[in-house]
Amino acid sequence: MKKGIMLLALVALFGCEDEDIKATIEGNTRVFAVDGFKLEIGNLTEYYSLDEAKDLIFIPNNLPEGDYAGLSNLGISEEECGYIDTSEQTCFASGETGSCLPNNVKMLGINIYTIAMEDIDEAAKLGYYPTIASHLGGQYVDFDITTSHCPISGNEVLNQ
């Protein structure tokens, strides 16, 4: 009975994201950092790594860039890739215009890692955001994370 109540509470908190619920039940959490950008520059739309994009566009405050070496020292139990469709304005902090992506960013490629729940504060210090933040609003803005094959190519969101 207690497990059933806990599961219902988790679904209410996280929505129906199976990966986040599974990770939480196992005492883990999922965090992500940006890997690259699908940019529209003139008539050309291409996917650029985070480092390449820094030379082409304004990189907003609070963008989860992540320090992989630091995170791997904490222990990663699973790695995935994913993307965030940014066809609508996407910001990383509520009410802070400096945290919003430029309009020519059509998609973010992200790396998603599963870590122990107790390491979430350290992961945040290393530049990672919890995936559940995309569902909770508040400091973070509501956006959908879609898991995808690795590596991200930029073709995951083709309608842009």
C-alpha positions as CSV (number, residue, x, y, z in Angstrom):
1,M,0.0,0.0,0.0
2,K,2.8,2.4,0.9
3,K,4.6,1.8,-2.4
4,G,1.3,2.5,-4.3
5,I,0.9,5.8,-2.5
6,M,4.5,6.7,-3.1
7,L,4.1,5.9,-6.8
8,L,1.0,8.1,-7.1
9,A,2.8,11.0,-5.3
10,L,5.8,10.6,-7.7
11,V,3.5,10.7,-10.7
12,A,1.8,13.8,-9.4
13,L,5.1,15.5,-8.8
14,F,7.0,14.5,-11.9
15,G,4.2,13.9,-14.4
16,C,4.3,10.7,-16.5
17,E,8.0,10.7,-17.2
18,D,8.9,7.1,-16.7
19,E,12.6,7.7,-16.6
20,D,12.4,10.3,-13.8
21,I,10.0,8.1,-11.8
22,K,12.2,5.0,-12.2
23,A,15.3,6.9,-11.2
24,T,13.7,8.4,-8.1
25,I,12.4,5.0,-6.9
26,E,15.9,3.7,-7.3
27,G,17.3,6.6,-5.2
28,N,18.7,8.4,-8.3
29,T,18.0,11.5,-10.3
30,R,18.5,12.6,-13.8
31,V,20.5,15.7,-14.8
32,F,21.2,17.3,-18.1
33,A,23.6,19.8,-19.8
34,V,23.5,21.4,-23.2
35,D,25.7,19.7,-25.8
36,G,24.8,21.8,-28.9
37,F,22.4,24.0,-30.8
38,K,20.5,23.8,-34.0
39,L,20.8,27.3,-35.3
40,E,19.1,29.1,-38.1
41,I,21.5,31.6,-39.6
42,G,20.2,33.3,-42.8
43,N,18.9,30.5,-45.0
44,L,21.1,27.9,-43.4
45,T,20.1,25.7,-40.5
46,E,22.8,23.6,-38.9
47,Y,23.7,21.9,-35.7
48,Y,26.7,23.3,-33.8
49,S,28.5,22.1,-30.7
50,L,28.3,24.3,-27.6
51,D,31.8,25.5,-28.2
52,E,31.1,26.4,-31.8
53,A,27.8,28.1,-30.9
54,K,29.6,30.4,-28.4
55,D,31.2,32.1,-31.4
56,L,28.0,32.5,-33.2
57,I,25.3,33.5,-30.8
58,F,24.6,35.0,-27.3
59,I,24.8,32.2,-24.8
60,P,22.2,33.0,-22.1
61,N,22.8,33.2,-18.3
62,N,21.9,30.0,-16.5
63,L,22.5,27.7,-19.5
64,P,23.3,24.3,-18.1
65,E,26.7,23.8,-19.6
66,G,27.9,21.1,-17.2
67,D,31.4,19.9,-16.2
68,Y,31.5,16.2,-17.4
69,A,34.8,15.4,-15.6
70,G,33.4,16.6,-12.3
71,L,30.1,14.8,-12.8
72,S,31.9,11.5,-13.7
73,N,33.8,11.8,-10.4
74,L,30.4,11.6,-8.6
75,G,29.5,8.4,-10.4
76,I,27.2,8.2,-13.4
77,S,25.0,5.1,-13.6
78,E,23.5,5.9,-17.1
79,E,24.0,8.2,-20.0
80,E,21.5,9.3,-22.6
81,C,21.0,12.0,-25.2
82,G,18.0,14.1,-25.8
83,Y,16.8,17.4,-27.1
84,I,14.6,20.4,-26.3
85,D,12.5,21.8,-29.1
86,T,13.0,25.6,-28.7
87,S,10.6,26.8,-31.4
88,E,8.8,28.6,-28.6
89,Q,10.8,31.0,-26.5
90,T,12.9,29.0,-24.0
91,C,14.4,30.5,-20.8
92,F,16.3,28.8,-18.0
93,A,15.2,31.1,-15.2
94,S,11.7,32.5,-14.7
95,G,11.6,36.3,-15.1
96,E,15.2,36.7,-16.3
97,T,15.4,37.8,-19.9
98,G,19.2,37.2,-19.8
99,S,18.4,33.5,-19.4
100,C,16.5,33.2,-22.7
101,L,17.7,31.6,-25.9
102,P,17.9,33.8,-29.1
103,N,15.1,33.2,-31.6
104,N,17.4,31.6,-34.1
105,V,18.0,28.6,-31.8
106,K,15.6,25.9,-33.0
107,M,16.7,23.0,-30.9
108,L,19.1,22.2,-28.0
109,G,20.9,18.9,-28.0
110,I,21.4,17.7,-24.4
111,N,23.3,15.0,-22.6
112,I,21.3,13.3,-19.8
113,Y,23.0,11.5,-16.9
114,T,21.6,9.4,-14.0
115,I,23.3,10.1,-10.7
116,A,22.7,9.3,-7.0
117,M,20.0,11.6,-5.5
118,E,22.4,12.8,-2.8
119,D,24.7,14.2,-5.5
120,I,22.1,16.6,-6.9
121,D,23.5,19.7,-5.2
122,E,27.0,18.9,-6.4
123,A,25.8,18.3,-9.9
124,A,24.0,21.7,-9.8
125,K,27.3,23.3,-8.8
126,L,29.0,21.6,-11.8
127,G,26.4,23.3,-14.2
128,Y,23.8,20.5,-14.5
129,Y,20.0,20.9,-14.2
130,P,17.7,18.2,-12.9
131,T,15.4,16.9,-15.6
132,I,12.5,17.2,-13.2
133,A,13.1,21.0,-13.3
134,S,11.6,21.1,-16.8
135,H,8.3,19.9,-15.3
136,L,8.1,21.9,-12.1
137,G,8.3,25.5,-13.3
138,G,9.3,27.9,-10.6
139,Q,12.9,28.9,-11.1
140,Y,12.9,27.0,-14.3
141,V,10.6,27.4,-17.3
142,D,8.4,24.6,-18.5
143,F,9.9,22.8,-21.5
144,D,9.8,19.2,-22.8
145,I,12.9,17.0,-22.9
146,T,12.7,14.2,-25.5
147,T,15.3,11.4,-25.3
148,S,16.9,10.5,-28.5
149,H,19.8,8.5,-30.1
150,C,23.4,9.5,-29.4
151,P,25.0,11.6,-30.7
152,I,22.5,14.3,-31.4
153,S,22.7,15.5,-35.0
154,G,20.2,18.3,-35.1
155,N,17.8,16.4,-37.3
156,E,15.7,15.3,-34.4
157,V,13.4,18.3,-34.8
158,L,12.8,18.4,-38.6
159,N,9.9,20.8,-38.8
160,Q,12.1,23.8,-38.0
